[in-house]
């Protein structure tokens, strides 16, 4: 799983750790390096760094909101043990060139050294990387010149310095480039900076092709230096590299891309499609900005040939956009802005004749005439390329610098040509592009004209405002939001026009040679109009970035803490909602973006009317949902672009830093990056108001051990097998699926800190953690994650309770205790062994009615369901329960004997593999056992299955549930260990046979076998019954613990509730939170501890079965109504109290609410609880 993007929306390998300022959560012991010495290698590299300057423009309409800029350093360097890395420079925080006082960087995974400082706006900073030896007694300075940058005076909030020993790059937060006016200088920000307000092209500061030669004779190069290393390449990457070597000029490079994209029309392999689109978009950008140079090839290709090739790419791309799931991170949209225009004036046989007339004027000096003729006129008419726009602007700059020396008519004509050339390169600014499509969009729908007029008025008003009053709630903030709303609506209108597919497009028989055939668009305009529409919506999206950056600056100036004035909360919520609309309009999870935006707006509108902390909790839940969208987008974009840029860059000789930071720079230039900043501010404010400390306690307790980190529990287990630890472990883990077992995991796991993945507190994984005695918390904020990460490698204590969470370094000399297995495996094994010994096996294949099921013949789960049905039948019962039928213990073995499927030998092989500790053999044996189970189910006699069908109404949908003799026991819950199959249609027996085979086979998964092994239970004593019950069309589902597992209240039940079926709650694979209610059993009140924010719900549709729906929480009663939450909480408390009393112990209960009726579908002993209730 890719590393999650946090506040700065950059991968963990480049993201600088943020300082952690909250008190009470993490305390460092002085004098000890937080990372210890893990991961240090023996090699050392001190290569020179090259000079790069991060420049940023200031603007009369954009003001800085703070006096300083945050500068973070991420330096990749392998050092010897005992060495350290410093940044020493001119700033006082860098030691003022005294290495003893320099900034000491902290080591992190990947040999990346990190640190940060604050510098004053406008300050020039010079620095060098220094290696410290022998505890700062001697120093080694990197070779080469100082690295220099000037902190911008505009709204930039962060500068990142990234170095790898070969080069140093300074990346500025793209907010510093959010200037007002199309004349703003975009500057050059590292390898991928972009001026979001202007165009994509080289004239906006994107040129990286070096100095363009101004020539007085035909001295254009026919060769270009380059590298074309095809080693290890295949597919589209190989085609691009080989094609680039053979195709020197711009036209042929675009044709190369055209061929690759056109071939995708016959390809249905999503991975290959996305790889090709990613590579082509990167390649076109590098060609257009001079990173990959063009050269003449001796041919004569007027610009119309380039335009026709561009049209071919554009049309193929637009067709691909008709299939959004393939392109959900905008790979086609990233490609389209780097194409030149194919408007009619550029596809005619002799386009751009004005430059010829200029070159033959008699009122300009001869030297200038030659330069124009050879640098521009002849070059454009032979082999047009991106360098021509750069050369034109260089010559025009010279002319304007001495404008008085030239005739006004010449200057005017040269300006006009420059404007025409910008049109050819599609290098216009945001509102220039929008203006070109205004007439088409204005008449596209009712109200479109009003929307466009609103945008123009808002733009004019904001520009007239100048620096404004700088207030969020006053004139400036209002005008920024008015324009942000307007451009969002206009972009939606444009995309409505673009939504219709192309009706017809025929490629020219020979591009550049044959007759130009008409391209037809559904709304009557030519395909060139469609290109202008696409560029306009892309420009408006980028301008939304500008306005979101400005909102963030205004918010920070107004103080974004939990006690901020109402206008801060309102601004954050609306800015996020509008930003999410833009992400959805770009094609990334549009339904989720729409609903997340709507709920965030509704949550903020209702916040003031909620009692206590409920309003802040709802806003926090909505913000967390939105954060997931941003993180998912960022992870997807980096996964698509990062490896492709690195691979292509290495093959084509692109500077390493340019290729490596391509994906990060691309992400930082987009709306999701600004959303990450806004959402972090909103989430921190809501958390502060709700009284949180940045952690959520899932399983309380105290743990101690060496703090380690891993992307998943599976990776941690693999590391343990390779090099077992001798001390207990507290693990910082990136993500979990919810299917992991903790018993036998290794590493003496005593505690888990989950990195910002929301986890239902009563999920299967949480249940297993309680059972095994493993403390489990979620670090829910960036600050909390960074605070814990800073202690990796240290011996720490983790203390989690209802009062809060602390993670601190243990004092030296504190004993962690002897290595031992954490949990209650012995007691679990005893319980399981007792259950196995008492199992009663069927003597013939039969179907038992639910009332005939006991623990001995059908397992604790099925027996509990039978008891629930009996309770529900009583007149005074407060809940309902489903009925059903059961295939008892021994049915699998009888069916196997009839089918001769070989189950017994496969189970024996499982036992042998477990004894030998051979995982490969275990997997093979488990596969064989599951295959035997499936074959046995397929051979079940038809009369038996007909009896099952006869127990339910015709065309029913059922749940086929597991009920093993080694689950739902006191001390061994086995939560989620065995499979159940939802939504089995009883229209025929085939689906039923398949579901029964899945349930039987789940007894023999690797994790089930290992869990039984950890519990000391032989394979031969594990049995599986099959429970079949009606599928409830749940409006909501719940998991209920009758004894509050977090320790908040001993007399209360804790319930988690989610929309739709309960699989959402049981599994941790889908991140999100539930409505969490704490309800007193004596009717003493209901507290709302959290609001639901799962993105999707599983609903039962009468015709389609189980379907996935995007949840609109603003329409859900439990979100919108405190009364609804109290009512449900009281009903669940009553049901829980009754079940606890009946079964004589705290219960773990699962159920659903259907049409207002509470249904209980499962009740088992609550794991990890020593309190035993008195039976009634």
N, C-alpha and C positions, 0 to 999 in steps of 0.2 A: 504493500500500500504506500502510495507516495506520501512524503512528509507533508504534514498539514501546514498551510499558510496561516500565519497568525496576523498580528496587527499590521505589519508592513507588507503583507501579501507576497512574501518572498519565501523560497524554500529554506528549510532549517539549515542547510549547508552554507547559506549566505546571510541569513537573517541574524543581525546582531542582537544579543540578549538585551532586553530592556531592564533598566534598574527597577528593583522591587522596593517600594517605599512603605507598603502597609506594615503597620507594627503588629507584633504578636504572633505572626505566622511562622516565620523562619528566623532563627538566630544563629549567626556564624560564630564559631570560636576563633578568636584572634590568633594569628600566627600559623594557621593551617591552610594550605592550598586546597580549595574545594574539590579539585578534580584528582587529587592524589597524583600518582604517576602512571595511571593506566594508559595504554595505547601509545606511549612514546616509542619512537623508533630510533635507530642508531645513526641514520644518515643525516647530513646537514646541508642545507642549500641557502646560499646568500647571494643570489643573482641580483643584478642591478634592476632598478625600477625606472620606468620611463616617465617623463613629465607629462601630466595631463591637467588641464584646467577645467573645472566645472563652472560654466558661466550661466548666469540667469539674468533675465531682463527685468527691469522695473517698469512700472506703469503708473500713469496718473490716476488710474481708476482702481488699482489694486494696492492695498496697503498691508504691511506686515502686522500680525496680531501680537507678536511677542518680540522682545529685543534680541533674542538669541535663536540659534539654529542647532538642532541636535546632530552631531556627527558620530556615526558608528563605524568601527573598523572591523573588518573580517579578513585576516591575513592567513593564507594557507602556507604553512612552513613546517617541515619536519626538523626537529632539533634533537640533540643528544640529551640524555638524562641530566638534569641539573641546570640546563640552559633555559632561558626564558626570552620572550620577545617583548620589545618596547616600541613605542612610537615617540620619537623625540623631535621637537620642532619649535617654531617661533612663539606659539601660543603658551601662555602661562600654564595651562592645563597639560601641555606637552613638555613641560620642564624648562621652557625658555632656552632650549638648546643645551641644557644640563642633563646628561643621561641619568644621573642619580635621582632626578626629580621627574623623569619622563613617565608617560602613561604606561603602566604595566598591563599587558594583555593577558587574558585568561584562556587557557587551553580548553578546547572542546572537541567532540568527535570529529574525525576526519583530519586531524592536525590543523584545525582552524582556530586561530588565536583571535579573541574578541575583546573589545573595549569600546568606550564611548566618552565623549566630552560635549560641552556646550561652547559655542563660539558666538561672538557678537555679529549681528548682521553687518554686511559690508566689509568685514575683516578679512584681510589676506592671510592665509595660513600656509606655512611652509613646513615640511616635515620629511624625515627619513625613518626607515625601519632599522632598528638597532637590536642586536643580539646581546643578551647579558650572560656573562660567565661567572661562575663561582660567587653566587650571591651578590651580584652587582659590584664585584671588585675589578672587573675588566669588561670592555665593551667592543663589539665589532659592528661597524657601520656599513650598511649596504652601499655598494658602489653606485656611481651614476649621479645625475643631478637631483636636486630636491624635487619632491612632488609639491605642486602649488595649486591651490584653489582659492577662490574668493567666495565667502559666504554671501548668498544673494540678499538683496534688500527687499525683495518681493515676498509673497506669502509662503515660500518654501519652509517646511517644518523639519525636514530631515535630509541629511547627506550621508550616503554610504560609500565608504572607501573599501574597495575589494582588490586584493592582490594575491598572486599565486607564485611569487618568486621570479617570474619572468616579466610581468607587467603589472602596473597599478592603474586601476580605473576609478574615477570619481563619479558616482551616480547621484544625481540630485533628485529629490522628490519632485515628481512632475508638476506639482502644484506651483512650483516656482516659475514654470513656463506658462502658466495660465494667464496670459496677458490680454488686455482689452485692445481691440483694433487689429485688423489684418496686417498692419505694418509692423507688428511686434517682431523683434528679433528672437528667433527660436533658440539660438545658442547651440552649443554642442555639449550634450550631457552623456558622457560615457559612450557606450557603443549603441545604445538604443534609445536615447532621449528623443522626445517628440514634442513639438509645440502643438498642444491639442486645439488651440484656437485657430491656427492657420491650416495650411495644406499639409499633405504627407510628403511633399516633394523636396528636392534639394534646395530650393530657394528658401525654405524655412529652416535652414541650419542643419539639414540631414546629410549634406554632402560629405562623404568620407573618402573620395577618390583622389585627394591631393590637389595640387594646383593645376588648373587647366591652362594649357598653352595658348597664348594669343599669337597668331602666326601671320606673316606677311607673304607667305608662299605656301604651296601645298606640302606641308611637312607633317601631315597627320600620320600617326603610326599605323602600320599594317600588322604589327605584331604586338603582343602584350605579354609582359612577364606574368607567369602564373604557375600554379601547381595543379596537376590533375592526377592524383594518386587514387587509383581504383582498387587498391588492395583491400580485400574483405568486403567490397561493395556488391550489391545485387539489386535487382528491381529498379524502382524509379531513381534511387540515389545513383546507381551505376549509369543509368540513362542520362541523367542530368550532367554528371561529371564528364562522361565521354562526349556528350553533345556540346557542352560548353567549350571543350577543347577544339571541336571542329567548327563551331559557330561563333565567329568573332564579333559580328556586328549586332546591334540592338534588335533589328528585325528578326534575324535568325534565332536569337536567344528567345524572343517571344514566341516564335514559331515552334521552338523546342518545347516550351511549356504547353503550347496549344495542342500539340500531338499527345502529350502525356495526359492532359485533362480530358481531351476528347475520347481517348481510349477507355476512360472510366465509365463511359456510358454503357459498356457491355460487361462491366465488372460489378459483382454483388458482394465482394469480400470487403466488409467494412474496414478491417484493419489495413488492407492495401489501399483502399480509397483514402482514408485519413492520412496515411503515410505520404501518399502522392501529393495530396493537397497541402499538407504541412511543408513538404520540401519545396513545392512550387511557390508557395507564398513567401517563404524565406528567400528563395533564389531570386524572385522578382524584386523583392525589397533590396537585396544586396546589389543587384544590377542597377536598379534605379537610383541608388544613393552612391554609386561609385565604388562600393566595397569590392565588387567584381567589375573589372574594367571592360569596356567595349573598345573595339578597334575596327578600322576599315578592312574590307576584304577584297578590294579591287573592283567590286561591283558598283552598280549605279541604281540605288533604290530610293526613290523619292519618299517623302513622309507618308504618302497615301498607302504604300505597301506596309509600313509599320502599323498604320491605323487598321488595315484589314486584318493583320495578324492579331492585333489587340482585340478586335471584334470577335474573332474566333474563340479566343480564351474567355472573353466575357460571357458569351452566349453559353458555352459549355459549363461555365461556373454557375450561371443563373439557372440552368437546368438542374444542376446538382443541388441547388438550394431548394428545389421542390421536395427534397427528401431530408427534412431538418434533423431527424435523429442521427443521421450520418455526420452532420456538420454542426453539432451543438455547441462547439466552442468557436464557431465563426471562421473556419479555415478558408472557405471560399471568400467570405467578406474581407479577410485579411489580404487576399490576393487582388481583389478588384481595384483598389485605389492606386495600385502601382502600374496600371495600364494607361497608355495615352488615349486621347479622345479619338473616336471614329465618327464624329459629326460629319455632315455632308461636306463642309468646307475643307475637311482634311482627307476625305476619301476621293475627292475629285482628282483628275489625272495630273494636274500641276498645282499643288496646294502651296500656300504661303509664298506668294509671289512678291509680297511687299518688300522682303529683304533683298530681292534682286534689284528692285527699283532704288532702294536706299543705297545699295553698293555702287550704283551707277550715277549717283548724284554728283553734280559739279560744284556744290557749295560746301564740301568738306575736304580737309587736307588729304593729300595723296596717301600718306602713311596709314591714316585711319581707314581710308577707302580700301586699301589692300587688306588690312586686318579684318574688316567686315566681310570682304569678299571671300577670303580664304578660311577664316575662322568660322564664319556663319553661313554665308550664302552657299558656297560650293559644298561645304560639309553637310549642311542640311539636305541638300538635293542629291547627295550621294549616299550618305549613311548617317541618318539622324540618330542621335543618342542622348541620354540624360545629361551628358557633359555640355551639350549645346545650350541648355538653359543656364547653366553656371557661367559659361563663357559670355553669353548675352548679358547677364547681370553684371559681370565684371566690366565689360565694355561700356554698358550704360552707366555704371557707377563713375567711370572715368569721365564720360561726357558730362554728366550732371555736376561733377566736381568743378568743371570749368565751363558751365553752361553758357556764360557770357561770350565765349569764344566761338560759339556755333550759332547758325541761323535758327530762329525759333521753329521754322517749319521742319528742319531736320530733326531737332530735338523732339518735336511732337510726333513725327513719323516713327522715330526710334522707340519712343514710349509706346506707341500703338502696336508696333511689332512685338515688343516685349509682352504686352498684354495678350496678343494673339498666341504667342509662343506658350505663355502660361496656360491659356485655354487648351492648347494641344496637349500639354503635359498634365492637364487637369489639376493645376497647381493653384487654383483659386482658394480664397478663404471661406470660412463656414457660411457666412451670410451672402457672400457672392454666389456660392453654389445654390443656396436656398432660393435666392432671387431668380435664378435661371429656371427653376421648376415651379415657381409660384403660379404662373398662368395655368399650368397643367393640373396642379393640385387644387387650385382655387375652385374649380368647377367639378371636382371629383365626387363631392357628396354634399348633402345639406349641412350647413354650418361650417364648411371648410373655409370659406372666405373670412368669416368672423374669426376663426382660429388663427389664420395667417395674419390678419390685421392685428390681432392681439399680440402676436409675436413681434411684429415690427414696432408696435408702440412700446412694448416692454423693452426691446433692445434700445430704442432711441432714448427712453426714459433713463435706463441704467447708464448709458454713455453720457447723457447730459448731467448725471449725478456726480460725475468725477469721482473724487475720493469719498464723497458722501459723508454721512455723520458717523459711519463706522459702527452703528448700532444694529443689533440683531432684530429687535422689535420695532425699530424706527424705519426711516425712509430707505436706508440702504438695504437692510434685510428684506423688506417687503418687495423692493424692486428686483432683487436677485431671485427671490422665489417666484415672482410673477413671470420672469423670463424663463426660469427653469420649468415651470408648469407649461408655458406656451410651447417651448421647443419640444417638450415631451409629447404634447398633443399633435404638433405638426409632424414630428417623426412618425407617430402612429398613422397619420393620414398618408404619408408617403409610402409607408410599408403596406398599407392597404392597397395602394396602386400596384405595388410590386408583388403582391400575393398571387395575382393571376398568372398562370403559366404562359410561357411562350407558345403561340399557336403554330408558328411555322418558322423554320430557319433552314436555309440551304447554304452549305458552304460554297464559296466561289469555286468553280471547277479547278482553277489553279490560282491560289492566292497571289495577287499581284500581277497575274497575267491574263486570266480569263475575265469574262464579263462579270461585273458586280451585280449580284442578284439581290432582290429586295428582301429585307428581313421584316417580318410582320409581328407586331406586338398586339395583345388582345384589346388594348384600349385605344388603338387607332394611331398612336404616334410611332415613330420609327424606333429601332433598337437604340439609336444614339440618345433618344429621350430617356430610355430606361437607364442607360448608363448615368445620365445626369441625376436621375432620381436616386440611384444607388449611392452616388457620391454625396448627394445632399443629406441623405439619412445617416451616412457614416460621419459626415461633418457635424451634424447636430448631436450625435452620440458623443463625439469628442468634446464638443462645447459643453455638454452636460458635465463632463469631468471638470471643466474649468469652474463652472458654477458650484458644483459640489465642494470643490476645494475652497472656494470663497466662503461658502456656508460654514465649513469646518473652522475656518479662521475666525469668523464672526462668533461662532459658538464658543471657541476657546477664549476669546476676548471677554465674553460674557460670563465665563466660569461654568464649566460643564459638570460640576459635582452634583451629588444627590440632592443638595438643597438649592439647586439653581432655580432661577425664576422660571415661571411657566413658559415664557417664550423660548427658552433653551430646549426644554422637553419637546415642545411643539415643533421647533425647527429641526431637531434631530430626527423625530419621527417622520415628518413630511419629507425631509431630504432623503431619508432611507427609502421611503415608499416610492418616491419618484425615481431614485436610482435603481431600485429593483424593477420598476417598469422598463427602464432602459435595458437592463440585463435580459429581461424576458423578450423585449422587442428584438433583441439581437439573436434570438432563437435558442437561448439556453433555458431549459425547463420553464417554458412560458407559463404553464398553469401554476406551478409552484411559486414563481415570482409574483404572479398576479395575486394569489391568495395570501402569500406572506406580506405583500405590500398592504393589502386591504386590512389584514388583522393588525398590523402595526399601527396603521392610522386609527382603527377602531379602539385599540388598546389605549393609545394616548388620549383619545377623546373621552374615554370612560374613566381614566385614571383618577381624576379628582372626585368622582362619585363613589369610589370603592372605600370600604372601611379598612382601617389598619394598613397593612402592607400589601393587600391584595392587588391594588392598582399597580404598584411597582413590580410585583411578581408577574402580572400579566404582561407588562411591557418587557420585562426581562425575557420571558418565554418567547414573545414575538421577535425580540432582537436575536435570540439564540437561533431561532428558525432561519432568520435572514442571514445570520453568520454562516450557517451551514451551506446556504446557497453560494455565498461568496467563496467559501473554502472549497466546495466541490468544483466550482468553475475554475478557480485558480489551480487546483491540483490537475484538473483535466487539461487546461491550457499548457501548463508546464510539462505535463507528460507528453502532449502532442508535439510541442515545439522544441523543448529542451534537447532531447536526444537527436532529433532531426537536425537542428542547427549545429550541434557539436560534430555530428558525423559528416554533414555536408561541408562545414567550415574547414575541418581537418583535411578533407579530400581536395578542396579548392584553394588551400593556402590562405584562408581568411584568418586574420589575427586571432589568436586563441581566446583572448579576453572578449572580443566581439562575439565570437560564437558561443562562449560559455554563458555570457550574461544576456544573450538574446531573449530567452523566454522570460527571465526576470524583468528585463527592461520593458518587454511587451506588456506584461501584466501590470507593471507600475504605471503604464500610460493609459490604463483603461478605467472605466467606471467602477468595476469591482474593487479596484485598489482603494479608491476614495471611499467606497462603501465600507471597506474594512476599517478605515479610520473613524468614520462616523459611527459605525456600529460599536466599535470598542468604547468610544466615549459614552454612547447611550447605555450600553450594557454595564459599564462601571457605575454610571449614575444610578441605574435601577438597582444594581446589587447593593450599593451603599444605602439607598433609601429603604430597601427591603431588609437590611440588617445582616447581609451575608458577609463572609470573610474570603470569598473567592474559591471556597471548597464546598462540595456536597458530600455529606457522610452517607455512604450506602450501607456499610457494615462497620459499626463503631467498635472501638477497642484500642489497645495500645500494642505497638509492635516495635521491634528494633532489629537492625541489620545493616548490612552494607547496601547503600543506595546504588542500584544499577538501573540501566535503561535498555529497552528493547522495543522494536516496532510492534511485535506481537508476542503473545505468550508462547506460541509455537517456536519462534526464533529463540526465545529465552530457554525453552526446553532443549532445543538442539545444542545451544551453547553449553548447557549444563552436562549434557551427555558427553560432549567433547572434552570439557574441562570442568569436572564437578567442583562446586564451591564447598568450602569447609565451614562457612559462617552463614547464619540466617541472612535472607535477602529481603529488602524492601525494593519493589520494582516499579519504576516509572515506565509505563507502557503507552504506546501511541494509540492503539485501537484494539478492540476485542470484537469477536463475532457473537459471543453468547453461548457458543457450543463447547467452549473449552472446559476441560475437567481440571480441577485443582489438586485432587488426590493423586499422589504419585508424580506430580509435576517436576519435582526435583528442586534443588537450590534452597531447600528449607525455607520456602516462601512464607513470610510472615505478614507482609503487607503489600498492597497494590495501590499505586496512584495512577489513575487513568487520565491521560492528557486530553482534556477538553472534549471528550466524547460523552454525551449525555447517556446515562444508563438508568433504566427503570430500577428503583430500589428493591422491588420484589420480583425481579427477573430471575430466570433459572441460574444465571451466573452468580447473582447476588445470594441466592439460596445456597448454592454450593460453597460460596465463600464463608457464609455463616456456619455452615456445617463443618467446614474444615478449620474454622477459627482464624481465617485470614482477614485482616483489616482491609477495607476497600473504600477508597474515597475517589472522587472526581475533582480534578483541578479545573474549575470552570472559567477562569479568567486568564488572560495573558500573563498578568503579574504573578498569579499563583503558579502557573506552569514554569515561568522563568525562575521563580524563587526556588522551586524544588530542583529544577535542572541544574542550578548553580551548585548543588551539593552532591552531584553524582560522583561516586568514588569514595564518599565519606561514610563513616559509621554513624547512623542517624537513629533517632527515635521518631516514631509516627504515633501521635496521640489524637484520636478522632472521637468526638462525642457530640451530643446535642449542643454543648456550649461552644464548640468550634474545633478547629483543627490546627495542630502545630507540627512542624517538621523541624527538628533541630539537630545540630551536630552533637554527638555524645562527648562528654568530657573525656580526655585522655585517661586510659586505664580502666574505663568502664567495660566490664565483661559482658559479652553478648551471650554467653552460655555455650554449652557444648552443642555441636550440630545434632539436630534431632528433627524428626518429622513432625510437622505441625498438623493438628487436626485430631479427628476421633476415629481414625481408621480401625482401631481395635474394636471399639464399641459397635461401629458400623458392621464390621465383619461378623461379630457375634449375633447382631440382629438379623443379618442376612442369612447366616448359617441356620439360625433357628427357623426362619421362614422357609428355607429350602428343605429342611428336615420334615416340616409339616405339610409340604405340598402333596395334594391328592391328584393323581393323574387320571384322565378319562380313559375308559376301557374301550370306547368306541366313539366314532365321530358323531357329535351331537351338538345341537344348538340349545343353550340354556336360556330361559327367560331371566331377566335381571334379578327378579326376586329370589331365584334359586342360587345365585352366586354367593360364594363365601370367600374368605381370605385363602382358605386351603385349596379351593378348586379354581379360583379366578384371580387371586392376588388382592392386595390391600386396596388398590385403586378401584377396581370393579366392585369389590365388596362395599367400599365406602359409597359408591354411586348407588348401589342397591339400598343402603341405609338412608341415603338422602332422599330417594324416591319414596321410601316408607314414611319418612318425616314429613315430606311435602304433602302427602296424602292426608295428614291430620288436619282437622278443621281450623285449628288455631295457628297453623304454621304461617310464618311471615314471608316465605319464599316458595318458589316452585322448583322442581327438579325433573330432568328428562328421564324417560324410561329407556329400555333397550334390550339387546340380547348379547350373548357372549359365547365364544368358542373357548372352552376351558383349557386348563393346562393339559398337556399331552396331545392336543389336537395336531400340532405341528409334527410331532414324532409319528403319530398314526398316519397322517397324510404322506409323510416321507417314506414310510414303509410301503404304502400302496404304490407310490410313484417310483420307488427305488432310486431316490435322488442322491443318496450318499451323504446325508446330513451327519450321521454318527462319525464317520471317518473325518469329515471336515472339522467337526467340533474337537475331535481328538487332536488334530493338527494344530488347532488354535491353542490348546492347552500345552502342547509340546513347544510351540513357538514362544509362549509366555514364559515357560520354564527356562528356555534358553536365552531369552532377551533379544531374540532376532526379530526386528521390526519388519524387514522385508518378508520373512516367512510368515509373520503374523498377518500382514496385509493379504498375502496370497491365500492363507487359510480362511480368513474372514470373507474374502471374495467368494471362495468355494462354498462356505456355509450359507451366505446370502443367496447364492445361485440355487442351492438346494432348497432353501425356503421358498424362493419364487417358483421353482418347479413343483414343489409340493402343493402350493396354493393353486397353481394352474390345473392340478389334477384333482382338486376337490370335486366330489360328486355333485351333479346338478341338483338332485333333490335336497341336499343339505343347503345349497345356496338359495334354492327356491323357498326354503323355510325361513331363511333370513329375510328375503324380500317380502314374504308374507307378513312379517311382523310390523311393516311400515306401510303407510298409504302409497298408492301407485305413484311412480315418478318422484319419489322423495329424494332428498339429498341428505346424506348422513356423514357422520364422522366415524372413521374406523380408528379406534384408539388402542394404544398399547396398555397392557396391565401385566407387569412382570412380578415375580415373587421377590424381586430384589429392588423394589422401589416403593415409595410412599410408606416407608417404615420409620419408626422412631429411631433416629440416629443414622438413617440412610434414606434420604428422600429420592435420590436418583432423578432430580428435577431436570426435565428436558433430555434425559439420557437416551430414551427410546422414542421412536418415531410414531406419530399419529398422522393420519391422512385425512385432510378436510375436503369437503365438497365432492363426495363420491356419489355420482348419479346412479340410482337404482333402476334405470331403464333397461339394463341388461346385467348379466352376471360377470361380464369381462372386467368392467371397472372394479367390481367388488373383489374378484380374484386378485387383481393387481394390487389393490390396497392391502388385502390380507397378507400378501407376500412381502410387501414393504414393512409392515409391522412385525411380522415374524423375523424378517431379515435384520431388523434393527437391533435384535439381540446380539448380533455378531458384527458390529462395527468395531473398529480399532479402539475408539475411545471407550466404548461400553466394556470391551474385554479388559482394557487396562484399568478401568474403574473397579471392576469386580476383583481384579488381581490385587489392587491396592487395599480392597476391603477384606482380602483373605478368603475369597469365595471361589471354589473350583468351578470350572466351566460346566461340568456335567450336572451341577445342581441348580442351574439357572433355567427357568421356564417362562414361557410367554403365553398369556391368554390374549384374546382379541375381543374388545368391547365395542359394540356398534350401537350408536345413538343418533337421534335426529340432529341435524345441523340447525342450530338456532340462528335466526336472522337478527343478530344482536345490533341494537342501536349503539350501545356501549358495552364494553367488557371490563371486568375488574379482577384484581388480585387483592386479597384481603388477609392481613395477618392480625389475629385477635390479640396478640401481645405486641405492642409497639416495638419493633426491632431496633429503633434508633434511641430508645430510652427517654423519649420526651415525656411520656405519660404512661404510667403503669396501668391505669384504668381505661385505656383507650385502644381502639382498633386503628390500624393504619391501612388505608386503602389506596391503591393506584388504579386509575380509570382511564381508558382510552376509547376513542371512537371505533366502532366496528368490532371485528373478531379479536379474541384475546391473544392471538399469536404476536401481535404488535408488542404486547407487554412482556410476553415470556421470552422473546428473543432479543438479543442486544445488537443484532446486525444492523437494524435501522436506528440510527441515532435520534434521540429526542427524549422529551420528558412527558410524563402523564399528569393528569390532575391528581395531586396527592392530598388526601384528606385525612385528618386526625380527628376521630369522632369518639367522644366519651360514651362508654357503655351504659352509663346511668342517665343518658340524655342531657348531660351537662354542657353540650355545645359541640360545634364542628369548626375546626380551623382549616383554612386552605393553606397548604404548605407550598404548592407549586401549581402552575397552569400547564395544560397539555400543549405540546408543539410538534408532535410527530407530523411529518409532512403528508403521509399517506395513511389511509385506513383500508382495511379489508371489509367489504360489505357483501351481503348476500342478496343477489338479484334473482328474482323468481325464474326468469328466463335464462339468464346467463351464468348462474351460479355465483361463485366468489369472484368479485371484481375489485380492482384497486382504484381508489378515488383519492384525489387531492382534497385535503380537508380545508374547509372554510370555517375557521374557529369563531369568527365574528357571528356566525349563524348558529353556533352550538350553545344550547341552554347552559351547560356547565361553565362555559366561558363568560357568557353574557349576563348570567343571573346568579347572584350570591344566594338567593332563596333556593334555586335549583340545587346548588352544591350542598346546602344545609339539609335539604330534604333527602337527597340521596345518602349523605353521610349518616343521618339518623337511621335510615332503613338498613344500611349496611352494618351499622353498629348493633342494631337489634338482631340481625341475622347472625353476625359473628358471635355475639354473646350466647345466643341459643345453641349454636354449634359447639362452642367451647364447653358449655355446660353439658351437652349431650355426650360428647366424646371424652370428656374428663381431662382435657389438656388443651393448651393453646393450639390453634389450627391455622394452617395455610390453606386459604379458600380461594377457589376460582369460580367465576360466574359471569353472567351477562344480564343486561336489562333489555327486555323485549316489550315494546309497547307499554312501558311503564311498570312491568312486572319483573321483580328480581328473580333470576334463575340461578341456582347453585349447581355447578357441574362437577365439582371436585372438592374434597376436603381431606387433608392429611395432617399428621402431626407437624407442627411448626418447627423447623430445624433450628438448632442453636439456642434453644430456650430451656432453661433449667427450672423455670417456674411451672408448676403443674397445678392446673385448676382443679377444684373439687367437683366431682360429679354431682349432678343434681339428684 
